[in-house]
Amino acid sequence: MSGEKDLAVLLQKMEPVLNAGEYVFCTVEALGEIPDIEKVLFFFREHEAVTIVLEKAIADEWNMVYTYISSWITLTIHSSLEAVGLTAAFANALKNENISCNVVAAYFHDHLFIAKEDADKAMKTLSALKTK
């Protein structure tokens, strides 16, 4: 099952879901510094450090430093990793509303991390893409 590639279908059938909670981006030098890897939503190794994303409450418990508190929106359509234009479509719509967006394309869905204060506006903006 490789996911949908047709942009029109992706936009018409995508259902944004606002996940509960607040999420933050933190860094560690190595994964071994993380007290409980199971509590990390995802991580990405960069040259400078390992970026981890996790719930704010857990980061606070672990005394981790962060500067950006986000909401997590999942686009609940199985989009193909080869789909062309989906990221551009929602990124442009959010840009037009002056909403920043950090995107993670996982195997089944796209996940958007939006500044917490923009979550409701982002949900309305994403839902409006279905009518275009």
A tleap script that builds the chain and sets N, CA, C and O, in Angstrom:
source leaprc.protein.ff14SB
mol = sequence {
  NMET SER GLY GLU LYS ASP LEU ALA VAL LEU
  LEU GLN LYS MET GLU PRO VAL LEU ASN ALA
  GLY GLU TYR VAL PHE CYS THR VAL GLU ALA
  LEU GLY GLU ILE PRO ASP ILE GLU LYS VAL
  LEU PHE PHE PHE ARG GLU HIE GLU ALA VAL
  THR ILE VAL LEU GLU LYS ALA ILE ALA ASP
  GLU TRP ASN MET VAL TYR THR TYR ILE SER
  SER TRP ILE THR LEU THR ILE HIE SER SER
  LEU GLU ALA VAL GLY LEU THR ALA ALA PHE
  ALA ASN ALA LEU LYS ASN GLU ASN ILE SER
  CYS ASN VAL VAL ALA ALA TYR PHE HIE ASP
  HIE LEU PHE ILE ALA LYS GLU ASP ALA ASP
  LYS ALA MET LYS THR LEU SER ALA LEU LYS
  THR CLYS
}
set mol.1.N position { 0.843 -1.171 0.000 }
set mol.1.CA position { 0.000 0.000 0.000 }
set mol.1.C position { 0.893 1.240 0.000 }
set mol.1.O position { 1.506 1.562 1.018 }
set mol.2.N position { 0.970 1.927 -1.118 }
set mol.2.CA position { 1.920 3.028 -1.256 }
set mol.2.C position { 1.301 4.416 -1.095 }
set mol.2.O position { 2.036 5.404 -1.097 }
set mol.3.N position { 0.012 4.524 -0.959 }
set mol.3.CA position { -0.603 5.825 -0.740 }
set mol.3.C position { -1.075 6.502 -2.005 }
set mol.3.O position { -0.730 6.100 -3.116 }
set mol.4.N position { -1.877 7.545 -1.812 }
set mol.4.CA position { -2.470 8.314 -2.908 }
set mol.4.C position { -1.449 9.295 -3.480 }
set mol.4.O position { -0.696 9.929 -2.740 }
set mol.5.N position { -1.434 9.410 -4.817 }
set mol.5.CA position { -0.524 10.331 -5.501 }
set mol.5.C position { -1.246 11.509 -6.142 }
set mol.5.O position { -0.637 12.558 -6.353 }
set mol.6.N position { -2.513 11.360 -6.452 }
set mol.6.CA position { -3.265 12.381 -7.176 }
set mol.6.C position { -3.569 13.565 -6.251 }
set mol.6.O position { -4.243 13.405 -5.234 }
set mol.7.N position { -3.072 14.744 -6.605 }
set mol.7.CA position { -3.213 15.925 -5.762 }
set mol.7.C position { -4.676 16.289 -5.536 }
set mol.7.O position { -5.055 16.627 -4.414 }
set mol.8.N position { -5.498 16.230 -6.565 }
set mol.8.CA position { -6.917 16.583 -6.412 }
set mol.8.C position { -7.592 15.658 -5.401 }
set mol.8.O position { -8.369 16.113 -4.562 }
set mol.9.N position { -7.299 14.381 -5.479 }
set mol.9.CA position { -7.871 13.407 -4.538 }
set mol.9.C position { -7.342 13.669 -3.135 }
set mol.9.O position { -8.101 13.635 -2.166 }
set mol.10.N position { -6.057 13.928 -3.025 }
set mol.10.CA position { -5.458 14.202 -1.715 }
set mol.10.C position { -6.131 15.395 -1.043 }
set mol.10.O position { -6.462 15.339 0.142 }
set mol.11.N position { -6.331 16.466 -1.793 }
set mol.11.CA position { -6.929 17.669 -1.217 }
set mol.11.C position { -8.396 17.455 -0.863 }
set mol.11.O position { -8.860 17.943 0.167 }
set mol.12.N position { -9.132 16.727 -1.709 }
set mol.12.CA position { -10.556 16.509 -1.448 }
set mol.12.C position { -10.802 15.574 -0.265 }
set mol.12.O position { -11.770 15.746 0.475 }
set mol.13.N position { -9.928 14.589 -0.089 }
set mol.13.CA position { -10.168 13.572 0.937 }
set mol.13.C position { -9.365 13.780 2.217 }
set mol.13.O position { -9.567 13.064 3.198 }
set mol.14.N position { -8.464 14.745 2.216 }
set mol.14.CA position { -7.653 14.951 3.408 }
set mol.14.C position { -8.521 15.516 4.527 }
set mol.14.O position { -9.326 16.424 4.316 }
set mol.15.N position { -8.342 14.968 5.699 }
set mol.15.CA position { -9.049 15.431 6.891 }
set mol.15.C position { -8.002 15.818 7.929 }
set mol.15.O position { -7.371 14.938 8.513 }
set mol.16.N position { -7.800 17.112 8.173 }
set mol.16.CA position { -6.846 17.498 9.210 }
set mol.16.C position { -7.417 17.176 10.594 }
set mol.16.O position { -8.587 17.431 10.879 }
set mol.17.N position { -6.564 16.613 11.439 }
set mol.17.CA position { -6.951 16.291 12.813 }
set mol.17.C position { -5.969 16.981 13.744 }
set mol.17.O position { -4.755 16.820 13.618 }
set mol.18.N position { -6.510 17.750 14.680 }
set mol.18.CA position { -5.694 18.421 15.675 }
set mol.18.C position { -5.491 17.460 16.840 }
set mol.18.O position { -6.431 17.153 17.573 }
set mol.19.N position { -4.264 16.989 17.004 }
set mol.19.CA position { -3.940 16.078 18.099 }
set mol.19.C position { -3.884 16.854 19.411 }
set mol.19.O position { -3.512 18.027 19.430 }
set mol.20.N position { -4.246 16.209 20.482 }
set mol.20.CA position { -4.226 16.843 21.798 }
set mol.20.C position { -2.789 17.104 22.239 }
set mol.20.O position { -1.877 16.362 21.875 }
set mol.21.N position { -2.598 18.140 23.010 }
set mol.21.CA position { -1.308 18.390 23.627 }
set mol.21.C position { -0.520 19.519 23.004 }
set mol.21.O position { -0.905 20.103 21.991 }
set mol.22.N position { 0.601 19.805 23.649 }
set mol.22.CA position { 1.560 20.792 23.185 }
set mol.22.C position { 2.869 20.056 22.920 }
set mol.22.O position { 3.249 19.161 23.675 }
set mol.23.N position { 3.552 20.434 21.847 }
set mol.23.CA position { 4.759 19.729 21.420 }
set mol.23.C position { 5.905 20.711 21.251 }
set mol.23.O position { 5.704 21.861 20.859 }
set mol.24.N position { 7.112 20.243 21.554 }
set mol.24.CA position { 8.294 21.091 21.464 }
set mol.24.C position { 9.417 20.363 20.739 }
set mol.24.O position { 9.475 19.134 20.704 }
set mol.25.N position { 10.301 21.163 20.165 }
set mol.25.CA position { 11.502 20.670 19.497 }
set mol.25.C position { 12.683 20.930 20.431 }
set mol.25.O position { 12.889 22.060 20.875 }
set mol.26.N position { 13.446 19.903 20.723 }
set mol.26.CA position { 14.617 20.010 21.597 }
set mol.26.C position { 15.802 19.349 20.894 }
set mol.26.O position { 15.636 18.691 19.867 }
set mol.27.N position { 16.989 19.528 21.453 }
set mol.27.CA position { 18.162 18.866 20.891 }
set mol.27.C position { 18.937 18.137 21.980 }
set mol.27.O position { 18.942 18.534 23.145 }
set mol.28.N position { 19.592 17.059 21.561 }
set mol.28.CA position { 20.525 16.314 22.407 }
set mol.28.C position { 21.725 15.960 21.533 }
set mol.28.O position { 21.626 15.920 20.307 }
set mol.29.N position { 22.841 15.707 22.173 }
set mol.29.CA position { 24.034 15.303 21.415 }
set mol.29.C position { 23.906 13.873 20.897 }
set mol.29.O position { 24.364 13.557 19.799 }
set mol.30.N position { 23.281 13.016 21.698 }
set mol.30.CA position { 23.142 11.603 21.325 }
set mol.30.C position { 21.842 11.054 21.899 }
set mol.30.O position { 21.351 11.549 22.913 }
set mol.31.N position { 21.287 10.038 21.255 }
set mol.31.CA position { 20.023 9.453 21.707 }
set mol.31.C position { 20.133 8.862 23.104 }
set mol.31.O position { 19.132 8.776 23.815 }
set mol.32.N position { 21.316 8.457 23.506 }
set mol.32.CA position { 21.523 7.903 24.831 }
set mol.32.C position { 21.240 8.894 25.953 }
set mol.32.O position { 21.080 8.487 27.104 }
set mol.33.N position { 21.176 10.173 25.645 }
set mol.33.CA position { 20.876 11.201 26.653 }
set mol.33.C position { 19.382 11.270 26.975 }
set mol.33.O position { 18.986 11.913 27.947 }
set mol.34.N position { 18.559 10.615 26.167 }
set mol.34.CA position { 17.107 10.681 26.356 }
set mol.34.C position { 16.701 9.673 27.432 }
set mol.34.O position { 16.986 8.482 27.302 }
set mol.35.N position { 16.039 10.139 28.494 }
set mol.35.CA position { 15.661 9.239 29.587 }
set mol.35.C position { 14.746 8.080 29.175 }
set mol.35.O position { 14.869 6.976 29.706 }
set mol.36.N position { 13.831 8.324 28.234 }
set mol.36.CA position { 12.895 7.276 27.808 }
set mol.36.C position { 12.537 7.516 26.340 }
set mol.36.O position { 11.653 8.318 26.038 }
set mol.37.N position { 13.216 6.829 25.437 }
set mol.37.CA position { 13.033 7.020 23.998 }
set mol.37.C position { 11.582 6.772 23.570 }
set mol.37.O position { 11.139 7.322 22.562 }
set mol.38.N position { 10.844 5.959 24.313 }
set mol.38.CA position { 9.453 5.657 23.978 }
set mol.38.C position { 8.549 6.882 24.113 }
set mol.38.O position { 7.452 6.902 23.555 }
set mol.39.N position { 8.991 7.892 24.838 }
set mol.39.CA position { 8.188 9.101 25.022 }
set mol.39.C position { 8.468 10.164 23.959 }
set mol.39.O position { 7.834 11.219 23.951 }
set mol.40.N position { 9.407 9.888 23.072 }
set mol.40.CA position { 9.755 10.809 21.987 }
set mol.40.C position { 8.839 10.532 20.801 }
set mol.40.O position { 8.683 9.384 20.385 }
set mol.41.N position { 8.240 11.579 20.264 }
set mol.41.CA position { 7.370 11.415 19.099 }
set mol.41.C position { 8.203 11.043 17.876 }
set mol.41.O position { 7.872 10.092 17.168 }
set mol.42.N position { 9.280 11.783 17.623 }
set mol.42.CA position { 10.224 11.429 16.565 }
set mol.42.C position { 11.537 12.138 16.810 }
set mol.42.O position { 11.621 13.086 17.590 }
set mol.43.N position { 12.569 11.651 16.118 }
set mol.43.CA position { 13.871 12.313 16.185 }
set mol.43.C position { 14.490 12.328 14.804 }
set mol.43.O position { 14.146 11.526 13.937 }
set mol.44.N position { 15.415 13.262 14.617 }
set mol.44.CA position { 16.124 13.380 13.346 }
set mol.44.C position { 17.561 13.767 13.650 }
set mol.44.O position { 17.821 14.733 14.367 }
set mol.45.N position { 18.488 12.999 13.094 }
set mol.45.CA position { 19.911 13.287 13.299 }
set mol.45.C position { 20.368 14.339 12.308 }
set mol.45.O position { 20.243 14.171 11.095 }
set mol.46.N position { 20.896 15.416 12.842 }
set mol.46.CA position { 21.496 16.462 12.027 }
set mol.46.C position { 22.972 16.525 12.376 }
set mol.46.O position { 23.405 15.941 13.369 }
set mol.47.N position { 23.736 17.223 11.570 }
set mol.47.CA position { 25.172 17.326 11.805 }
set mol.47.C position { 25.458 17.926 13.182 }
set mol.47.O position { 26.360 17.474 13.888 }
set mol.48.N position { 24.686 18.945 13.557 }
set mol.48.CA position { 24.956 19.665 14.800 }
set mol.48.C position { 24.507 18.915 16.052 }
set mol.48.O position { 25.167 18.988 17.089 }
set mol.49.N position { 23.397 18.198 15.960 }
set mol.49.CA position { 22.823 17.504 17.123 }
set mol.49.C position { 21.662 16.636 16.646 }
set mol.49.O position { 21.358 16.582 15.454 }
set mol.50.N position { 21.024 15.964 17.587 }
set mol.50.CA position { 19.823 15.190 17.294 }
set mol.50.C position { 18.626 16.029 17.743 }
set mol.50.O position { 18.514 16.405 18.910 }
set mol.51.N position { 17.738 16.314 16.793 }
set mol.51.CA position { 16.503 17.018 17.120 }
set mol.51.C position { 15.489 15.986 17.580 }
set mol.51.O position { 15.297 14.960 16.928 }
set mol.52.N position { 14.842 16.259 18.703 }
set mol.52.CA position { 13.757 15.386 19.164 }
set mol.52.C position { 12.499 16.227 19.321 }
set mol.52.O position { 12.567 17.399 19.693 }
set mol.53.N position { 11.356 15.623 19.037 }
set mol.53.CA position { 10.069 16.281 19.226 }
set mol.53.C position { 9.281 15.430 20.212 }
set mol.53.O position { 9.159 14.215 20.055 }
set mol.54.N position { 8.753 16.091 21.220 }
set mol.54.CA position { 8.026 15.389 22.266 }
set mol.54.C position { 7.027 16.334 22.917 }
set mol.54.O position { 7.029 17.539 22.665 }
set mol.55.N position { 6.178 15.764 23.755 }
set mol.55.CA position { 5.210 16.597 24.455 }
set mol.55.C position { 5.931 17.562 25.381 }
set mol.55.O position { 6.934 17.219 26.007 }
set mol.56.N position { 5.403 18.766 25.453 }
set mol.56.CA position { 5.997 19.808 26.283 }
set mol.56.C position { 6.112 19.360 27.740 }
set mol.56.O position { 7.126 19.618 28.388 }
set mol.57.N position { 5.091 18.699 28.255 }
set mol.57.CA position { 5.110 18.255 29.650 }
set mol.57.C position { 6.282 17.311 29.923 }
set mol.57.O position { 6.883 17.368 30.996 }
set mol.58.N position { 6.606 16.460 28.979 }
set mol.58.CA position { 7.737 15.541 29.145 }
set mol.58.C position { 9.044 16.313 29.079 }
set mol.58.O position { 9.951 16.071 29.874 }
set mol.59.N position { 9.144 17.240 28.137 }
set mol.59.CA position { 10.356 18.070 28.042 }
set mol.59.C position { 10.566 18.847 29.340 }
set mol.59.O position { 11.693 18.974 29.817 }
set mol.60.N position { 9.486 19.360 29.906 }
set mol.60.CA position { 9.587 20.081 31.175 }
set mol.60.C position { 10.065 19.140 32.288 }
set mol.60.O position { 10.926 19.502 33.091 }
set mol.61.N position { 9.504 17.948 32.325 }
set mol.61.CA position { 9.899 16.949 33.329 }
set mol.61.C position { 11.389 16.618 33.213 }
set mol.61.O position { 12.065 16.408 34.221 }
set mol.62.N position { 11.888 16.573 31.990 }
set mol.62.CA position { 13.296 16.237 31.743 }
set mol.62.C position { 14.205 17.470 31.767 }
set mol.62.O position { 15.405 17.352 31.517 }
set mol.63.N position { 13.656 18.636 32.061 }
set mol.63.CA position { 14.417 19.899 32.099 }
set mol.63.C position { 15.111 20.202 30.771 }
set mol.63.O position { 16.265 20.630 30.745 }
set mol.64.N position { 14.397 19.974 29.677 }
set mol.64.CA position { 14.949 20.229 28.349 }
set mol.64.C position { 14.646 21.664 27.926 }
set mol.64.O position { 13.639 22.243 28.332 }
set mol.65.N position { 15.518 22.220 27.118 }
set mol.65.CA position { 15.368 23.588 26.623 }
set mol.65.C position { 14.612 23.565 25.295 }
set mol.65.O position { 14.886 22.727 24.435 }
set mol.66.N position { 13.667 24.481 25.131 }
set mol.66.CA position { 12.931 24.647 23.880 }
set mol.66.C position { 12.534 26.105 23.743 }
set mol.66.O position { 12.502 26.841 24.730 }
set mol.67.N position { 12.235 26.522 22.530 }
set mol.67.CA position { 11.846 27.914 22.296 }
set mol.67.C position { 10.520 28.042 21.547 }
set mol.67.O position { 9.997 29.145 21.391 }
set mol.68.N position { 9.985 26.929 21.090 }
set mol.68.CA position { 8.810 26.952 20.213 }
set mol.68.C position { 7.816 25.923 20.724 }
set mol.68.O position { 8.139 24.739 20.826 }
set mol.69.N position { 6.610 26.369 21.046 }
set mol.69.CA position { 5.555 25.452 21.489 }
set mol.69.C position { 4.561 25.318 20.346 }
set mol.69.O position { 4.030 26.309 19.845 }
set mol.70.N position { 4.320 24.082 19.945 }
set mol.70.CA position { 3.474 23.865 18.771 }
set mol.70.C position { 2.305 22.939 19.060 }
set mol.70.O position { 2.273 22.208 20.050 }
set mol.71.N position { 1.349 23.006 18.146 }
set mol.71.CA position { 0.271 22.037 18.067 }
set mol.71.C position { 0.619 21.093 16.926 }
set mol.71.O position { 1.365 21.453 16.016 }
set mol.72.N position { 0.078 19.894 16.981 }
set mol.72.CA position { 0.369 18.859 15.995 }
set mol.72.C position { -0.910 18.529 15.234 }
set mol.72.O position { -1.901 18.093 15.819 }
set mol.73.N position { -0.871 18.745 13.930 }
set mol.73.CA position { -1.997 18.428 13.047 }
set mol.73.C position { -1.574 17.287 12.124 }
set mol.73.O position { -0.514 17.331 11.502 }
set mol.74.N position { -2.420 16.275 12.052 }
set mol.74.CA position { -2.190 15.151 11.140 }
set mol.74.C position { -3.173 15.246 9.987 }
set mol.74.O position { -4.370 15.439 10.200 }
set mol.75.N position { -2.673 15.112 8.767 }
set mol.75.CA position { -3.542 15.049 7.591 }
set mol.75.C position { -3.877 13.576 7.380 }
set mol.75.O position { -3.027 12.793 6.956 }
set mol.76.N position { -5.107 13.210 7.676 }
set mol.76.CA position { -5.467 11.795 7.704 }
set mol.76.C position { -5.912 11.274 6.346 }
set mol.76.O position { -7.048 10.835 6.165 }
set mol.77.N position { -4.996 11.336 5.409 }
set mol.77.CA position { -5.139 10.602 4.159 }
set mol.77.C position { -3.778 9.984 3.916 }
set mol.77.O position { -2.747 10.618 4.136 }
set mol.78.N position { -3.782 8.733 3.457 }
set mol.78.CA position { -2.513 8.057 3.212 }
set mol.78.C position { -1.915 8.611 1.919 }
set mol.78.O position { -2.223 8.148 0.820 }
set mol.79.N position { -1.063 9.603 2.079 }
set mol.79.CA position { -0.413 10.231 0.930 }
set mol.79.C position { 0.867 9.474 0.595 }
set mol.79.O position { 1.629 9.093 1.483 }
set mol.80.N position { 1.083 9.268 -0.672 }
set mol.80.CA position { 2.305 8.610 -1.129 }
set mol.80.C position { 3.505 9.515 -0.877 }
set mol.80.O position { 3.401 10.738 -0.968 }
set mol.81.N position { 4.626 8.914 -0.564 }
set mol.81.CA position { 5.857 9.686 -0.443 }
set mol.81.C position { 6.262 10.280 -1.789 }
set mol.81.O position { 7.097 11.183 -1.844 }
set mol.82.N position { 5.675 9.778 -2.873 }
set mol.82.CA position { 5.953 10.274 -4.221 }
set mol.82.C position { 4.934 11.306 -4.707 }
set mol.82.O position { 5.039 11.803 -5.828 }
set mol.83.N position { 3.957 11.624 -3.874 }
set mol.83.CA position { 2.930 12.599 -4.274 }
set mol.83.C position { 3.589 13.948 -4.552 }
set mol.83.O position { 4.509 14.361 -3.846 }
set mol.84.N position { 3.106 14.620 -5.585 }
set mol.84.CA position { 3.653 15.917 -5.971 }
set mol.84.C position { 2.612 17.007 -5.709 }
set mol.84.O position { 1.483 16.925 -6.193 }
set mol.85.N position { 2.994 18.011 -4.950 }
set mol.85.CA position { 2.170 19.188 -4.789 }
set mol.85.C position { 1.414 19.319 -3.487 }
set mol.85.O position { 0.953 20.416 -3.171 }
set mol.86.N position { 1.261 18.247 -2.710 }
set mol.86.CA position { 0.486 18.340 -1.479 }
set mol.86.C position { 1.150 19.295 -0.487 }
set mol.86.O position { 0.493 20.182 0.057 }
set mol.87.N position { 2.423 19.119 -0.257 }
set mol.87.CA position { 3.120 19.995 0.685 }
set mol.87.C position { 3.040 21.444 0.221 }
set mol.87.O position { 2.798 22.342 1.027 }
set mol.88.N position { 3.240 21.673 -1.064 }
set mol.88.CA position { 3.169 23.036 -1.602 }
set mol.88.C position { 1.774 23.615 -1.418 }
set mol.88.O position { 1.635 24.792 -1.085 }
set mol.89.N position { 0.745 22.813 -1.629 }
set mol.89.CA position { -0.637 23.307 -1.513 }
set mol.89.C position { -0.945 23.753 -0.087 }
set mol.89.O position { -1.450 24.857 0.119 }
set mol.90.N position { -0.645 22.905 0.902 }
set mol.90.CA position { -0.986 23.329 2.254 }
set mol.90.C position { -0.014 24.378 2.781 }
set mol.90.O position { -0.404 25.239 3.570 }
set mol.91.N position { 1.252 24.318 2.356 }
set mol.91.CA position { 2.221 25.333 2.794 }
set mol.91.C position { 1.843 26.710 2.250 }
set mol.91.O position { 1.936 27.704 2.969 }
set mol.92.N position { 1.423 26.774 1.003 }
set mol.92.CA position { 1.003 28.062 0.428 }
set mol.92.C position { -0.255 28.600 1.094 }
set mol.92.O position { -0.364 29.800 1.350 }
set mol.93.N position { -1.201 27.715 1.375 }
set mol.93.CA position { -2.431 28.152 2.052 }
set mol.93.C position { -2.097 28.709 3.439 }
set mol.93.O position { -2.631 29.742 3.840 }
set mol.94.N position { -1.226 28.033 4.157 }
set mol.94.CA position { -0.830 28.505 5.490 }
set mol.94.C position { -0.017 29.793 5.393 }
set mol.94.O position { -0.175 30.698 6.212 }
set mol.95.N position { 0.846 29.867 4.394 }
set mol.95.CA position { 1.644 31.085 4.184 }
set mol.95.C position { 0.735 32.287 3.959 }
set mol.95.O position { 0.985 33.369 4.490 }
set mol.96.N position { -0.311 32.097 3.178 }
set mol.96.CA position { -1.237 33.190 2.896 }
set mol.96.C position { -1.946 33.700 4.144 }
set mol.96.O position { -2.452 34.822 4.162 }
set mol.97.N position { -1.980 32.874 5.188 }
set mol.97.CA position { -2.576 33.262 6.470 }
set mol.97.C position { -1.510 33.634 7.499 }
set mol.97.O position { -1.814 33.847 8.673 }
set mol.98.N position { -0.255 33.709 7.042 }
set mol.98.CA position { 0.884 34.044 7.904 }
set mol.98.C position { 1.059 33.051 9.055 }
set mol.98.O position { 1.312 33.438 10.195 }
set mol.99.N position { 0.917 31.757 8.729 }
set mol.99.CA position { 1.054 30.684 9.709 }
set mol.99.C position { 2.305 29.877 9.364 }
set mol.99.O position { 2.418 29.327 8.268 }
set mol.100.N position { 3.234 29.813 10.304 }
set mol.100.CA position { 4.428 28.999 10.073 }
set mol.100.C position { 4.074 27.528 10.247 }
set mol.100.O position { 3.139 27.181 10.969 }
set mol.101.N position { 4.832 26.677 9.579 }
set mol.101.CA position { 4.519 25.250 9.587 }
set mol.101.C position { 5.798 24.446 9.473 }
set mol.101.O position { 6.618 24.695 8.590 }
set mol.102.N position { 5.969 23.490 10.360 }
set mol.102.CA position { 7.074 22.541 10.283 }
set mol.102.C position { 6.462 21.197 9.921 }
set mol.102.O position { 5.588 20.699 10.630 }
set mol.103.N position { 6.915 20.610 8.823 }
set mol.103.CA position { 6.274 19.431 8.238 }
set mol.103.C position { 7.129 18.190 8.432 }
set mol.103.O position { 8.348 18.216 8.262 }
set mol.104.N position { 6.458 17.104 8.793 }
set mol.104.CA position { 7.095 15.792 8.832 }
set mol.104.C position { 6.266 14.886 7.922 }
set mol.104.O position { 5.081 14.664 8.170 }
set mol.105.N position { 6.889 14.374 6.883 }
set mol.105.CA position { 6.215 13.420 6.006 }
set mol.105.C position { 6.604 12.025 6.462 }
set mol.105.O position { 7.723 11.571 6.223 }
set mol.106.N position { 5.674 11.352 7.121 }
set mol.106.CA position { 5.903 9.974 7.530 }
set mol.106.C position { 5.332 9.045 6.452 }
set mol.106.O position { 4.806 9.521 5.446 }
set mol.107.N position { 5.428 7.748 6.649 }
set mol.107.CA position { 5.016 6.813 5.597 }
set mol.107.C position { 3.535 6.930 5.251 }
set mol.107.O position { 3.179 6.918 4.073 }
set mol.108.N position { 2.670 7.043 6.246 }
set mol.108.CA position { 1.232 7.055 5.988 }
set mol.108.C position { 0.629 8.451 5.864 }
set mol.108.O position { -0.288 8.661 5.070 }
set mol.109.N position { 1.136 9.400 6.641 }
set mol.109.CA position { 0.499 10.716 6.694 }
set mol.109.C position { 1.525 11.837 6.769 }
set mol.109.O position { 2.695 11.617 7.080 }
set mol.110.N position { 1.056 13.037 6.476 }
set mol.110.CA position { 1.850 14.241 6.705 }
set mol.110.C position { 1.432 14.809 8.051 }
set mol.110.O position { 0.254 14.798 8.409 }
set mol.111.N position { 2.416 15.305 8.791 }
set mol.111.CA position { 2.190 15.851 10.122 }
set mol.111.C position { 2.725 17.272 10.143 }
set mol.111.O position { 3.852 17.531 9.719 }
set mol.112.N position { 1.916 18.180 10.635 }
set mol.112.CA position { 2.269 19.599 10.644 }
set mol.112.C position { 2.378 20.087 12.081 }
set mol.112.O position { 1.507 19.823 12.910 }
set mol.113.N position { 3.437 20.788 12.354 }
set mol.113.CA position { 3.633 21.392 13.665 }
set mol.113.C position { 3.500 22.897 13.482 }
set mol.113.O position { 4.302 23.542 12.808 }
set mol.114.N position { 2.461 23.427 14.103 }
set mol.114.CA position { 2.024 24.808 13.934 }
set mol.114.C position { 2.166 25.502 15.287 }
set mol.114.O position { 1.924 24.886 16.325 }
set mol.115.N position { 2.556 26.772 15.285 }
set mol.115.CA position { 2.597 27.511 16.546 }
set mol.115.C position { 1.259 27.343 17.272 }
set mol.115.O position { 0.196 27.472 16.665 }
set mol.116.N position { 1.322 27.059 18.560 }
set mol.116.CA position { 0.133 26.750 19.356 }
set mol.116.C position { -0.989 27.775 19.154 }
set mol.116.O position { -2.157 27.405 19.033 }
set mol.117.N position { -0.636 29.042 19.119 }
set mol.117.CA position { -1.667 30.090 19.002 }
set mol.117.C position { -2.326 30.131 17.618 }
set mol.117.O position { -3.361 30.776 17.452 }
set mol.118.N position { -1.751 29.462 16.640 }
set mol.118.CA position { -2.309 29.449 15.280 }
set mol.118.C position { -3.055 28.162 14.944 }
set mol.118.O position { -3.494 27.996 13.806 }
set mol.119.N position { -3.209 27.255 15.892 }
set mol.119.CA position { -3.774 25.934 15.605 }
set mol.119.C position { -5.182 26.002 15.018 }
set mol.119.O position { -5.459 25.359 14.006 }
set mol.120.N position { -6.067 26.768 15.637 }
set mol.120.CA position { -7.454 26.840 15.146 }
set mol.120.C position { -7.514 27.461 13.755 }
set mol.120.O position { -8.231 26.972 12.882 }
set mol.121.N position { -6.770 28.525 13.554 }
set mol.121.CA position { -6.718 29.185 12.244 }
set mol.121.C position { -6.156 28.228 11.190 }
set mol.121.O position { -6.636 28.199 10.057 }
set mol.122.N position { -5.147 27.451 11.560 }
set mol.122.CA position { -4.561 26.475 10.623 }
set mol.122.C position { -5.576 25.395 10.264 }
set mol.122.O position { -5.670 24.992 9.104 }
set mol.123.N position { -6.330 24.929 11.242 }
set mol.123.CA position { -7.348 23.905 10.969 }
set mol.123.C position { -8.394 24.432 9.973 }
set mol.123.O position { -8.795 23.712 9.059 }
set mol.124.N position { -8.828 25.666 10.146 }
set mol.124.CA position { -9.792 26.262 9.218 }
set mol.124.C position { -9.192 26.406 7.824 }
set mol.124.O position { -9.853 26.136 6.821 }
set mol.125.N position { -7.940 26.831 7.773 }
set mol.125.CA position { -7.244 27.027 6.491 }
set mol.125.C position { -7.094 25.693 5.767 }
set mol.125.O position { -7.346 25.610 4.565 }
set mol.126.N position { -6.692 24.668 6.473 }
set mol.126.CA position { -6.511 23.348 5.858 }
set mol.126.C position { -7.839 22.756 5.413 }
set mol.126.O position { -7.925 22.152 4.344 }
set mol.127.N position { -8.865 22.923 6.220 }
set mol.127.CA position { -10.180 22.404 5.853 }
set mol.127.C position { -10.713 23.100 4.609 }
set mol.127.O position { -11.419 22.483 3.811 }
set mol.128.N position { -10.386 24.373 4.435 }
set mol.128.CA position { -10.848 25.127 3.266 }
set mol.128.C position { -10.219 24.631 1.972 }
set mol.128.O position { -10.761 24.880 0.896 }
set mol.129.N position { -9.097 23.940 2.049 }
set mol.129.CA position { -8.469 23.396 0.834 }
set mol.129.C position { -9.363 22.369 0.143 }
set mol.129.O position { -9.249 22.164 -1.066 }
set mol.130.N position { -10.241 21.730 0.892 }
set mol.130.CA position { -11.134 20.722 0.321 }
set mol.130.C position { -12.148 21.340 -0.640 }
set mol.130.O position { -12.660 20.647 -1.518 }
set mol.131.N position { -12.442 22.610 -0.491 }
set mol.131.CA position { -13.470 23.238 -1.313 }
set mol.131.C position { -12.913 23.880 -2.578 }
set mol.131.O position { -13.675 24.361 -3.416 }
set mol.132.N position { -11.591 23.892 -2.720 }
set mol.132.CA position { -10.986 24.538 -3.893 }
set mol.132.C position { -10.896 23.593 -5.061 }
set mol.132.O position { -10.413 23.973 -6.128 }
savepdb mol mol.pdb
quit
